[in-house]
């Protein structure tokens, strides 16, 4: 495959997999207003800690959120760089203005 822009497809898949779930998108939207305690996320999403933890781990592993521990609670915030990276990948996927037709497909 030839493209004018190099895309790390493994990284793109990791980012978009993490964003491909409704609960994880809800977490991202809640974190748009700033850092949140996991207890607040549980209450806002009406989720048990074990279920939310799975989603937070997926987002964290992809680098979309950052976590920190304070006392017995974990706090999460968005990683703006990861969101900018996802935006950049999407922008690089815009097709050329005029798409070339491969002659081998029409013979």
MODELLER restraints for C-alpha pairs under 7 A, 6 or more apart:
rsr = mdl.restraints
at = mdl.atoms
rsr.add(forms.Gaussian(group=physical.xy_distance, feature=features.Distance(at['CA:5:A'], at['CA:92:A']), mean=6.69, stdev=0.5))
rsr.add(forms.Gaussian(group=physical.xy_distance, feature=features.Distance(at['CA:7:A'], at['CA:89:A']), mean=6.92, stdev=0.5))
rsr.add(forms.Gaussian(group=physical.xy_distance, feature=features.Distance(at['CA:12:A'], at['CA:89:A']), mean=6.96, stdev=0.5))
rsr.add(forms.Gaussian(group=physical.xy_distance, feature=features.Distance(at['CA:14:A'], at['CA:62:A']), mean=6.02, stdev=0.5))
rsr.add(forms.Gaussian(group=physical.xy_distance, feature=features.Distance(at['CA:15:A'], at['CA:62:A']), mean=5.74, stdev=0.5))
rsr.add(forms.Gaussian(group=physical.xy_distance, feature=features.Distance(at['CA:15:A'], at['CA:86:A']), mean=6.67, stdev=0.5))
rsr.add(forms.Gaussian(group=physical.xy_distance, feature=features.Distance(at['CA:18:A'], at['CA:58:A']), mean=5.90, stdev=0.5))
rsr.add(forms.Gaussian(group=physical.xy_distance, feature=features.Distance(at['CA:18:A'], at['CA:59:A']), mean=5.51, stdev=0.5))
rsr.add(forms.Gaussian(group=physical.xy_distance, feature=features.Distance(at['CA:18:A'], at['CA:62:A']), mean=6.55, stdev=0.5))
rsr.add(forms.Gaussian(group=physical.xy_distance, feature=features.Distance(at['CA:19:A'], at['CA:25:A']), mean=5.90, stdev=0.5))
rsr.add(forms.Gaussian(group=physical.xy_distance, feature=features.Distance(at['CA:24:A'], at['CA:55:A']), mean=5.94, stdev=0.5))
rsr.add(forms.Gaussian(group=physical.xy_distance, feature=features.Distance(at['CA:31:A'], at['CA:77:A']), mean=5.86, stdev=0.5))
rsr.add(forms.Gaussian(group=physical.xy_distance, feature=features.Distance(at['CA:31:A'], at['CA:78:A']), mean=6.10, stdev=0.5))
rsr.add(forms.Gaussian(group=physical.xy_distance, feature=features.Distance(at['CA:34:A'], at['CA:77:A']), mean=6.17, stdev=0.5))
rsr.add(forms.Gaussian(group=physical.xy_distance, feature=features.Distance(at['CA:35:A'], at['CA:75:A']), mean=6.47, stdev=0.5))
rsr.add(forms.Gaussian(group=physical.xy_distance, feature=features.Distance(at['CA:35:A'], at['CA:76:A']), mean=5.39, stdev=0.5))
rsr.add(forms.Gaussian(group=physical.xy_distance, feature=features.Distance(at['CA:35:A'], at['CA:77:A']), mean=4.39, stdev=0.5))
rsr.add(forms.Gaussian(group=physical.xy_distance, feature=features.Distance(at['CA:36:A'], at['CA:75:A']), mean=5.45, stdev=0.5))
rsr.add(forms.Gaussian(group=physical.xy_distance, feature=features.Distance(at['CA:36:A'], at['CA:76:A']), mean=5.45, stdev=0.5))
rsr.add(forms.Gaussian(group=physical.xy_distance, feature=features.Distance(at['CA:36:A'], at['CA:77:A']), mean=6.62, stdev=0.5))
rsr.add(forms.Gaussian(group=physical.xy_distance, feature=features.Distance(at['CA:37:A'], at['CA:73:A']), mean=6.78, stdev=0.5))
rsr.add(forms.Gaussian(group=physical.xy_distance, feature=features.Distance(at['CA:37:A'], at['CA:74:A']), mean=5.90, stdev=0.5))
rsr.add(forms.Gaussian(group=physical.xy_distance, feature=features.Distance(at['CA:37:A'], at['CA:75:A']), mean=4.29, stdev=0.5))
rsr.add(forms.Gaussian(group=physical.xy_distance, feature=features.Distance(at['CA:37:A'], at['CA:76:A']), mean=6.37, stdev=0.5))
rsr.add(forms.Gaussian(group=physical.xy_distance, feature=features.Distance(at['CA:38:A'], at['CA:73:A']), mean=6.89, stdev=0.5))
rsr.add(forms.Gaussian(group=physical.xy_distance, feature=features.Distance(at['CA:38:A'], at['CA:74:A']), mean=5.72, stdev=0.5))
rsr.add(forms.Gaussian(group=physical.xy_distance, feature=features.Distance(at['CA:38:A'], at['CA:75:A']), mean=5.86, stdev=0.5))
rsr.add(forms.Gaussian(group=physical.xy_distance, feature=features.Distance(at['CA:42:A'], at['CA:48:A']), mean=6.40, stdev=0.5))
rsr.add(forms.Gaussian(group=physical.xy_distance, feature=features.Distance(at['CA:42:A'], at['CA:49:A']), mean=6.48, stdev=0.5))
rsr.add(forms.Gaussian(group=physical.xy_distance, feature=features.Distance(at['CA:42:A'], at['CA:52:A']), mean=6.88, stdev=0.5))
rsr.add(forms.Gaussian(group=physical.xy_distance, feature=features.Distance(at['CA:59:A'], at['CA:65:A']), mean=5.80, stdev=0.5))
rsr.add(forms.Gaussian(group=physical.xy_distance, feature=features.Distance(at['CA:60:A'], at['CA:66:A']), mean=6.12, stdev=0.5))
rsr.add(forms.Gaussian(group=physical.xy_distance, feature=features.Distance(at['CA:63:A'], at['CA:79:A']), mean=6.81, stdev=0.5))
rsr.add(forms.Gaussian(group=physical.xy_distance, feature=features.Distance(at['CA:63:A'], at['CA:82:A']), mean=6.19, stdev=0.5))
rsr.add(forms.Gaussian(group=physical.xy_distance, feature=features.Distance(at['CA:64:A'], at['CA:78:A']), mean=6.08, stdev=0.5))
rsr.add(forms.Gaussian(group=physical.xy_distance, feature=features.Distance(at['CA:64:A'], at['CA:79:A']), mean=5.22, stdev=0.5))
rsr.add(forms.Gaussian(group=physical.xy_distance, feature=features.Distance(at['CA:64:A'], at['CA:82:A']), mean=5.33, stdev=0.5))
rsr.add(forms.Gaussian(group=physical.xy_distance, feature=features.Distance(at['CA:64:A'], at['CA:83:A']), mean=6.64, stdev=0.5))
rsr.add(forms.Gaussian(group=physical.xy_distance, feature=features.Distance(at['CA:65:A'], at['CA:76:A']), mean=6.47, stdev=0.5))
rsr.add(forms.Gaussian(group=physical.xy_distance, feature=features.Distance(at['CA:65:A'], at['CA:77:A']), mean=5.50, stdev=0.5))
rsr.add(forms.Gaussian(group=physical.xy_distance, feature=features.Distance(at['CA:65:A'], at['CA:78:A']), mean=4.42, stdev=0.5))
rsr.add(forms.Gaussian(group=physical.xy_distance, feature=features.Distance(at['CA:65:A'], at['CA:79:A']), mean=5.08, stdev=0.5))
rsr.add(forms.Gaussian(group=physical.xy_distance, feature=features.Distance(at['CA:66:A'], at['CA:76:A']), mean=5.54, stdev=0.5))
rsr.add(forms.Gaussian(group=physical.xy_distance, feature=features.Distance(at['CA:66:A'], at['CA:77:A']), mean=5.34, stdev=0.5))
rsr.add(forms.Gaussian(group=physical.xy_distance, feature=features.Distance(at['CA:66:A'], at['CA:78:A']), mean=6.18, stdev=0.5))
rsr.add(forms.Gaussian(group=physical.xy_distance, feature=features.Distance(at['CA:66:A'], at['CA:79:A']), mean=6.23, stdev=0.5))
rsr.add(forms.Gaussian(group=physical.xy_distance, feature=features.Distance(at['CA:67:A'], at['CA:74:A']), mean=6.50, stdev=0.5))
rsr.add(forms.Gaussian(group=physical.xy_distance, feature=features.Distance(at['CA:67:A'], at['CA:75:A']), mean=5.52, stdev=0.5))
rsr.add(forms.Gaussian(group=physical.xy_distance, feature=features.Distance(at['CA:67:A'], at['CA:76:A']), mean=4.45, stdev=0.5))
rsr.add(forms.Gaussian(group=physical.xy_distance, feature=features.Distance(at['CA:67:A'], at['CA:77:A']), mean=6.58, stdev=0.5))
rsr.add(forms.Gaussian(group=physical.xy_distance, feature=features.Distance(at['CA:68:A'], at['CA:74:A']), mean=5.57, stdev=0.5))
rsr.add(forms.Gaussian(group=physical.xy_distance, feature=features.Distance(at['CA:68:A'], at['CA:75:A']), mean=5.31, stdev=0.5))
rsr.add(forms.Gaussian(group=physical.xy_distance, feature=features.Distance(at['CA:68:A'], at['CA:76:A']), mean=6.55, stdev=0.5))
rsr.add(forms.Gaussian(group=physical.xy_distance, feature=features.Distance(at['CA:69:A'], at['CA:75:A']), mean=6.20, stdev=0.5))
